[in-house]
Amino acid sequence: MLGRTHFFVGAATALIILRPETKSLLVPGMGATAIGGVISDIDSGTSQAHQEADKIVMSSVLALAAVVLGEYHYHLGIYNRLLSDSNVYRILSGFSVFIGLCIFGMKQPHRSFMHSFLALFLFTSCVEVIFPTVAPYFAIGFASHLVIDLLNKRGERLLWPMKKSFSLKLCSSRGLINELLMTVGMMISAAYITSLTTPSGYIWSLDNIERILASFL
């Protein structure tokens, strides 16, 4: 699937499951989900894949920058929450291992290590060390990437380092299903964020998700 599809599906899934009710949790949570949703595709093997990896790295940097700018302009309390959950040593050590895993993953064949349960566990563990509050968001973003890539014709080595690949072979990465997933994810994400930022302080519910899906389908 395309990167934007992974982003919106991951975001919608995290919002439905975790239901953040404050902006101070929504902003860093969505930043972590964005990174988790696309980071798997930094694996490479061809010149085109290297270009895609560069885009993924840039998207992750932009997601992190958006969180920092949101904290700077709106004083959401993210920095204070980070310090209360972690410390400089944890941040530096977790970030160092995270970058090391990314470097290793970039050198692997596409849909091998970076599309495995082991990578999900290792990367989420790093985020847990750095900023425990957003680790569930990152994990959901990463896991959603693995799930929807199962729909593609090309398999994933979910049990890496085992060589067996898994695929449901239902669609291509750029077909109708890709567009459908992206659109539904976008609608759910937009509706949730809009409802959270309204003056009434409206709380999201599964009933509203059903209304959105019903209106779309």
C-alpha positions as a Markdown table, in Angstrom:
| # | Residue | x | y | z |
|---|---|---|---|---|
| 1 | Met | 0.0 | 0.0 | 0.0 |
| 2 | Leu | 1.0 | 3.6 | -0.5 |
| 3 | Gly | 2.5 | 5.6 | 2.3 |
| 4 | Arg | -0.5 | 7.9 | 2.7 |
| 5 | Thr | -2.7 | 4.9 | 3.0 |
| 6 | His | -0.6 | 3.5 | 5.8 |
| 7 | Phe | -0.7 | 6.9 | 7.6 |
| 8 | Phe | -4.5 | 7.3 | 7.5 |
| 9 | Val | -5.3 | 3.7 | 8.3 |
| 10 | Gly | -2.9 | 3.8 | 11.2 |
| 11 | Ala | -4.2 | 7.1 | 12.5 |
| 12 | Ala | -7.8 | 5.9 | 12.3 |
| 13 | Thr | -7.1 | 2.6 | 14.0 |
| 14 | Ala | -5.2 | 4.3 | 16.8 |
| 15 | Leu | -7.9 | 6.9 | 17.3 |
| 16 | Ile | -10.6 | 4.2 | 17.5 |
| 17 | Ile | -8.7 | 2.0 | 19.9 |
| 18 | Leu | -7.0 | 4.5 | 22.2 |
| 19 | Arg | -9.5 | 7.4 | 22.0 |
| 20 | Pro | -7.3 | 10.3 | 23.1 |
| 21 | Glu | -9.5 | 13.0 | 24.7 |
| 22 | Thr | -7.0 | 15.8 | 25.0 |
| 23 | Lys | -4.9 | 17.7 | 22.5 |
| 24 | Ser | -1.8 | 17.2 | 24.7 |
| 25 | Leu | -2.2 | 13.4 | 24.0 |
| 26 | Leu | -3.6 | 13.6 | 20.5 |
| 27 | Val | -0.7 | 15.6 | 19.0 |
| 28 | Pro | 2.2 | 13.4 | 20.2 |
| 29 | Gly | 0.1 | 10.3 | 19.8 |
| 30 | Met | -0.6 | 11.1 | 16.1 |
| 31 | Gly | 3.0 | 11.9 | 15.6 |
| 32 | Ala | 4.0 | 8.5 | 16.9 |
| 33 | Thr | 1.3 | 6.8 | 14.9 |
| 34 | Ala | 2.5 | 8.5 | 11.7 |
| 35 | Ile | 6.1 | 7.4 | 12.2 |
| 36 | Gly | 5.0 | 3.8 | 13.2 |
| 37 | Gly | 2.7 | 3.6 | 10.2 |
| 38 | Val | 5.4 | 4.4 | 7.6 |
| 39 | Ile | 8.7 | 3.4 | 9.1 |
| 40 | Ser | 8.4 | -0.2 | 7.8 |
| 41 | Asp | 9.0 | 1.0 | 4.3 |
| 42 | Ile | 12.5 | 2.2 | 4.9 |
| 43 | Asp | 13.7 | -1.2 | 3.8 |
| 44 | Ser | 15.4 | -1.1 | 0.4 |
| 45 | Gly | 16.9 | -3.2 | -2.3 |
| 46 | Thr | 16.6 | -1.2 | -5.5 |
| 47 | Ser | 17.3 | 2.4 | -6.5 |
| 48 | Gln | 13.5 | 3.1 | -6.5 |
| 49 | Ala | 13.2 | 1.6 | -3.0 |
| 50 | His | 16.1 | 3.9 | -1.8 |
| 51 | Gln | 14.1 | 6.8 | -3.1 |
| 52 | Glu | 11.0 | 5.6 | -1.2 |
| 53 | Ala | 13.1 | 5.2 | 1.9 |
| 54 | Asp | 14.2 | 8.8 | 1.7 |
| 55 | Lys | 10.6 | 9.8 | 1.5 |
| 56 | Ile | 9.8 | 7.8 | 4.6 |
| 57 | Val | 12.6 | 9.3 | 6.6 |
| 58 | Met | 11.5 | 12.8 | 5.5 |
| 59 | Ser | 7.9 | 12.0 | 6.5 |
| 60 | Ser | 9.0 | 10.9 | 9.9 |
| 61 | Val | 11.1 | 14.0 | 10.4 |
| 62 | Leu | 8.1 | 16.2 | 9.4 |
| 63 | Ala | 5.8 | 14.3 | 11.8 |
| 64 | Leu | 8.3 | 14.9 | 14.6 |
| 65 | Ala | 8.7 | 18.6 | 13.6 |
| 66 | Ala | 4.9 | 19.0 | 13.6 |
| 67 | Val | 4.8 | 17.8 | 17.2 |
| 68 | Val | 7.5 | 20.1 | 18.3 |
| 69 | Leu | 5.9 | 23.1 | 16.6 |
| 70 | Gly | 2.5 | 22.2 | 18.1 |
| 71 | Glu | 4.1 | 22.2 | 21.5 |
| 72 | Tyr | 5.9 | 25.4 | 20.9 |
| 73 | His | 2.9 | 27.4 | 19.6 |
| 74 | Tyr | 0.1 | 25.9 | 21.7 |
| 75 | His | 1.9 | 24.9 | 24.9 |
| 76 | Leu | 0.2 | 21.5 | 25.1 |
| 77 | Gly | 2.3 | 20.2 | 27.9 |
| 78 | Ile | 4.0 | 17.5 | 25.8 |
| 79 | Tyr | 7.5 | 18.4 | 27.0 |
| 80 | Asn | 6.5 | 18.2 | 30.6 |
| 81 | Arg | 4.7 | 14.9 | 30.0 |
| 82 | Leu | 7.9 | 13.6 | 28.3 |
| 83 | Leu | 10.1 | 14.6 | 31.2 |
| 84 | Ser | 7.7 | 13.0 | 33.7 |
| 85 | Asp | 7.7 | 9.8 | 31.8 |
| 86 | Ser | 11.3 | 9.6 | 30.9 |
| 87 | Asn | 14.8 | 11.2 | 31.3 |
| 88 | Val | 17.7 | 12.3 | 29.2 |
| 89 | Tyr | 19.5 | 8.9 | 29.5 |
| 90 | Arg | 16.4 | 7.0 | 28.5 |
| 91 | Ile | 15.7 | 9.3 | 25.6 |
| 92 | Leu | 19.3 | 9.2 | 24.2 |
| 93 | Ser | 19.7 | 5.4 | 24.7 |
| 94 | Gly | 16.3 | 4.6 | 23.2 |
| 95 | Phe | 16.8 | 7.0 | 20.3 |
| 96 | Ser | 20.3 | 5.5 | 19.6 |
| 97 | Val | 18.9 | 2.0 | 19.3 |
| 98 | Phe | 16.0 | 3.2 | 17.2 |
| 99 | Ile | 18.3 | 4.8 | 14.7 |
| 100 | Gly | 20.5 | 1.7 | 14.7 |
| 101 | Leu | 17.5 | -0.5 | 13.9 |
| 102 | Cys | 16.6 | 1.9 | 11.1 |
| 103 | Ile | 20.1 | 1.7 | 9.6 |
| 104 | Phe | 19.9 | -2.1 | 9.8 |
| 105 | Gly | 16.4 | -2.2 | 8.3 |
| 106 | Met | 17.3 | 0.1 | 5.4 |
| 107 | Lys | 19.9 | -2.5 | 4.2 |
| 108 | Gln | 17.4 | -5.4 | 4.3 |
| 109 | Pro | 15.3 | -6.7 | 1.3 |
| 110 | His | 11.8 | -5.1 | 1.1 |
| 111 | Arg | 9.2 | -6.8 | 3.3 |
| 112 | Ser | 11.7 | -8.8 | 5.3 |
| 113 | Phe | 12.9 | -7.6 | 8.7 |
| 114 | Met | 11.1 | -4.3 | 8.7 |
| 115 | His | 7.8 | -6.1 | 8.0 |
| 116 | Ser | 8.2 | -8.6 | 10.8 |
| 117 | Phe | 6.7 | -9.1 | 14.3 |
| 118 | Leu | 10.3 | -8.9 | 15.7 |
| 119 | Ala | 10.7 | -5.4 | 14.2 |
| 120 | Leu | 7.4 | -4.4 | 15.7 |
| 121 | Phe | 8.5 | -5.5 | 19.1 |
| 122 | Leu | 12.0 | -4.0 | 18.9 |
| 123 | Phe | 10.9 | -0.6 | 17.6 |
| 124 | Thr | 8.0 | -0.3 | 20.0 |
| 125 | Ser | 10.4 | -1.2 | 22.9 |
| 126 | Cys | 12.6 | 1.7 | 21.8 |
| 127 | Val | 9.6 | 4.1 | 21.8 |
| 128 | Glu | 8.6 | 2.7 | 25.2 |
| 129 | Val | 12.0 | 3.7 | 26.6 |
| 130 | Ile | 11.9 | 7.2 | 25.0 |
| 131 | Phe | 8.3 | 8.2 | 25.6 |
| 132 | Pro | 6.1 | 5.5 | 27.2 |
| 133 | Thr | 2.8 | 7.5 | 26.7 |
| 134 | Val | 3.0 | 7.3 | 22.9 |
| 135 | Ala | 4.3 | 3.7 | 22.6 |
| 136 | Pro | 0.8 | 2.2 | 22.1 |
| 137 | Tyr | 0.2 | 4.7 | 19.3 |
| 138 | Phe | 3.4 | 3.8 | 17.6 |
| 139 | Ala | 2.7 | 0.1 | 18.0 |
| 140 | Ile | -0.8 | 0.4 | 16.4 |
| 141 | Gly | 0.6 | 2.4 | 13.5 |
| 142 | Phe | 3.3 | -0.2 | 12.9 |
| 143 | Ala | 1.0 | -3.2 | 13.3 |
| 144 | Ser | -1.6 | -1.7 | 11.0 |
| 145 | His | 1.1 | -1.4 | 8.3 |
| 146 | Leu | 1.8 | -5.1 | 8.6 |
| 147 | Val | -1.9 | -6.0 | 8.5 |
| 148 | Ile | -2.9 | -4.1 | 5.4 |
| 149 | Asp | 0.3 | -5.1 | 3.6 |
| 150 | Leu | -1.0 | -8.7 | 3.9 |
| 151 | Leu | -3.6 | -7.8 | 1.4 |
| 152 | Asn | -1.0 | -7.2 | -1.3 |
| 153 | Lys | 0.2 | -9.8 | -3.8 |
| 154 | Arg | 3.8 | -9.7 | -2.5 |
| 155 | Gly | 4.4 | -11.5 | 0.8 |
| 156 | Glu | 5.8 | -10.3 | 4.1 |
| 157 | Arg | 8.3 | -12.2 | 6.2 |
| 158 | Leu | 6.3 | -11.7 | 9.4 |
| 159 | Leu | 8.3 | -14.4 | 11.2 |
| 160 | Trp | 11.7 | -13.1 | 10.1 |
| 161 | Pro | 14.4 | -14.4 | 10.2 |
| 162 | Met | 12.4 | -17.3 | 8.9 |
| 163 | Lys | 12.1 | -17.2 | 5.1 |
| 164 | Lys | 8.4 | -18.0 | 4.8 |
| 165 | Ser | 6.3 | -15.1 | 3.5 |
| 166 | Phe | 2.7 | -14.4 | 4.1 |
| 167 | Ser | 0.2 | -12.8 | 1.7 |
| 168 | Leu | -3.6 | -12.9 | 1.1 |
| 169 | Lys | -3.0 | -11.8 | -2.6 |
| 170 | Leu | -6.2 | -9.8 | -2.7 |
| 171 | Cys | -5.0 | -6.6 | -4.3 |
| 172 | Ser | -2.1 | -4.5 | -5.7 |
| 173 | Ser | -0.5 | -1.7 | -3.7 |
| 174 | Arg | -2.1 | 1.0 | -5.9 |
| 175 | Gly | -5.5 | -0.3 | -6.7 |
| 176 | Leu | -9.1 | 0.3 | -5.6 |
| 177 | Ile | -8.7 | -1.3 | -2.2 |
| 178 | Asn | -5.8 | 1.0 | -1.5 |
| 179 | Glu | -7.9 | 4.1 | -2.3 |
| 180 | Leu | -10.8 | 2.8 | -0.3 |
| 181 | Leu | -8.7 | 2.2 | 2.8 |
| 182 | Met | -7.1 | 5.6 | 2.5 |
| 183 | Thr | -10.4 | 7.4 | 2.1 |
| 184 | Val | -12.1 | 5.6 | 5.0 |
| 185 | Gly | -9.1 | 6.2 | 7.2 |
| 186 | Met | -9.0 | 9.9 | 6.3 |
| 187 | Met | -12.7 | 10.4 | 7.0 |
| 188 | Ile | -12.5 | 8.7 | 10.4 |
| 189 | Ser | -9.3 | 10.6 | 11.4 |
| 190 | Ala | -10.8 | 14.0 | 10.3 |
| 191 | Ala | -14.1 | 13.4 | 12.1 |
| 192 | Tyr | -12.4 | 12.4 | 15.3 |
| 193 | Ile | -10.0 | 15.3 | 15.3 |
| 194 | Thr | -12.7 | 17.8 | 14.4 |
| 195 | Ser | -15.0 | 16.5 | 17.2 |
| 196 | Leu | -12.1 | 16.7 | 19.7 |
| 197 | Thr | -11.3 | 20.3 | 18.8 |
| 198 | Thr | -14.9 | 21.6 | 18.9 |
| 199 | Pro | -15.8 | 24.0 | 21.8 |
| 200 | Ser | -18.4 | 21.5 | 23.1 |
| 201 | Gly | -15.7 | 19.0 | 23.9 |
| 202 | Tyr | -17.6 | 16.3 | 22.2 |
| 203 | Ile | -16.3 | 12.8 | 23.0 |
| 204 | Trp | -15.9 | 10.3 | 20.2 |
| 205 | Ser | -18.0 | 7.2 | 20.2 |
| 206 | Leu | -18.3 | 4.1 | 18.1 |
| 207 | Asp | -21.7 | 5.2 | 17.0 |
| 208 | Asn | -20.2 | 8.1 | 15.1 |
| 209 | Ile | -17.7 | 5.8 | 13.4 |
| 210 | Glu | -20.6 | 3.7 | 12.3 |
| 211 | Arg | -22.4 | 6.8 | 10.9 |
| 212 | Ile | -19.3 | 7.8 | 8.9 |
| 213 | Leu | -18.8 | 4.3 | 7.5 |
| 214 | Ala | -22.6 | 4.1 | 6.6 |
| 215 | Ser | -22.6 | 7.4 | 4.9 |
| 216 | Phe | -19.5 | 6.4 | 2.9 |
| 217 | Leu | -20.7 | 2.9 | 1.9 |
